[in-house]
Structures are given as C-alpha cells and as structure tokens.
Amino acid sequence: MNMEQFKQVKELAQTGLEERRKHLAQPSTGHVSLGKPLRTVIFTVTWALFLGLGLLVGGVVAGPLGASLVFPVSLFVSLFPAWWASRICRVAAQWERAVILRLGRFHSIKGPGVLFVFPVMDTALFVDTRLLTLDIPHQQVITRDNVPVAVDGVIFFMVKDTERAVVTVQDYRYAISQYAQAALRDVIGSMTLDELLSERDQIQSRIAQAVEERSMAWGIHVDSIRLLDIDMPEDLKRMMSRQASAEREKRATITKAEGDKEAAVNLAAAATTMALSPGAMQLRTLQSLDGLGSSPSNTVVFAVPTDVLELVRGLAQKTLHGKPDVPSQS
C-alpha cells in the first residue's frame, strides 16, 4: 500500500467515524404514542358492544335464524364505530402539548394526559416542550483577519409558546438551526483569530443573544449555544505551535536571567558581610563541612587549616607594605 492509498483509506475511515458520530448525536424526534393500549381496549369493547347489539336485534326480529344471518353483517359493520371511537381518545405525555386544529383553524391546546380529538373535524399536532438540542454542522467562516476556520456547535432550546411555534413558523427546528448557523457566521466573521480562540464564552453569548432575539417571535427560548470544535488549516496550527514554543522558551530564559541576577546580588552582599566580619569565613567553612559530612560518599580533606591561611596572609601583607629594619653603622 503506497502513501496515496493510505491517505484515501484514512480519509474514508475518518468520514465513516464522523457519520457515525452524527448519527448517534441525532436526537429522537416525533410523538411518543402512549395511547395504543387505551385505544385497543376502546376498540375491542366498542366492537363487542355493537356486535352484541346487532345479534340482539337480529334475534328479536327473526329468532335464532335471524341472529345467525345478521352475525356476518354485524361483524363487519361494527368495525367502523369501533375504529371511530378508538380514534377519539389520545394520550399526551407530561412533556407534550397538543395543538388542536378544528377544520383547519386553531381551536385549543390540550395536554398532558388523556384528551379527546374528534376524527374528521380535529387534527392534533404534538409539540415537545422539553429542553431540545440541535447540532450546528461545520461552518466555513473567514475571520476579520482573513483566516479560514471551520466551526461547529450545538444549540439548546425549548418551546415556550406552543401555539406560535406551530402557527407562526413552518418547522421551528429547521428554522432555528438555520438562523443559528447564520448568526454563528456573522459573529465569528466580525472577530479576529486571536479573539476567536481566547473569547469563546463571549462569542457563545453573542450568538445565543442574536438567536434569542429572533426566536422569541416563534415562541422559542434559547437556553445556550456551545461551540464544540474550531478547526484551522494545518500549516497555521504548526505556526501557532512554534509561536507557543518560542514564547515559553522566552519566559524560561527571562526567568533564568532574573534568578541569576538575584543570586549575584545575594552573593555580593554575602561577600561584603564576610569581609567585614573576621570570623565569618571560618564559620562558613565549618558550615560547609557540616553540610558535606552528611553524605557518606563525599570525602573532603583540608590540607591547611584556615588559621594558618590567615597567618600567611598577614605575613604577606607585612612583607609587601612594611619596611625592613636596616642596622645603623657606627
């Protein structure tokens, strides 16, 4: 496998992982039907009731023979009222609200719990009022300093006004997703790359505020918008990495120089103190011996005691600066 084939396989694997991630991240949508058991019971009871009523009428009119003749007809005819009765009863979950349209016009909002919807006349549209999430896919944006970046995120929102969310906008999920993408491009396009990387919280707040101002007319409240990833070109990433490394090396060099400066100042002060105190050097020597003697691997030998060194130094000074005694001649 050559390098070109390896790159193709790698790209296909990354594409597959990205598609799988998006598929797993998709929220579950749609109405959760909770009324099937109840509608089944209503259908069965109504069907049995009308079937028994048909057999009773046939038996009363024509006796047992009439009942046997009416039975197939009652079995078929009773299906329609049973189906109609079962469609009347609907169940909305605790987090759902049903917008009732009667003959196409807004009638009321019902739920949660058991609600009655008359077939043919009424249409029920169920709306989820929980905190919902929508993925903001990769958006190619050019920053103010002409740097191309790809940004994706997620928006958290909830439906506050069920009537306006259904009547005002065609599909509030799709509408808020598209408006969030446009607001994201507008806000990031007005900022530099450094501001984008360092002021993420401010960017998220600005995008959420822009979307909130528009979505209030749709009956939707935006809880927050979070940026998940900011992708930049590879060469720009390498330059930023070199810049960060150089910045850290600069700080390390400055810190080391400041440490050397402080050490030199302290050493100069210590030398001045030792020069003013005659016994300071001897005490320092004893302290050094005490520090070196704690380790068994170190062996230190002082060939000449410090007192002898002081005596030699004093004699040398007298020899250099003093005048020798010359005997007088008589």
Secondary structure by P-SEA (a helix, b strand, c coil): ccaaaaaaaaaaaaaaaaaaaaaaacccccccccaaaaaaaaaaaaaaaaaaaaaaaaaaaccaaaaaaaaaaaaaaaaaaaaaaaaabbbbcccbbbbbbccccccccccccbbbbbcccbbbbbbbccbbbbbbcccccccccbbbbbbbbbbbbbbccccccccccccaaaaaaaaaaaaaaaaaaaccaaaaaccaaaaaaaaaaaaaaaaccccccccccccccccccaaaaaaaaaaaaaaaaaaaaaaaaaaaaaaaaaaaaaaaaaaaccaaaaaaaaaaaaaaaccccbbbbbcccaaaaaaaaaaaaaaacbbbbbbbcc
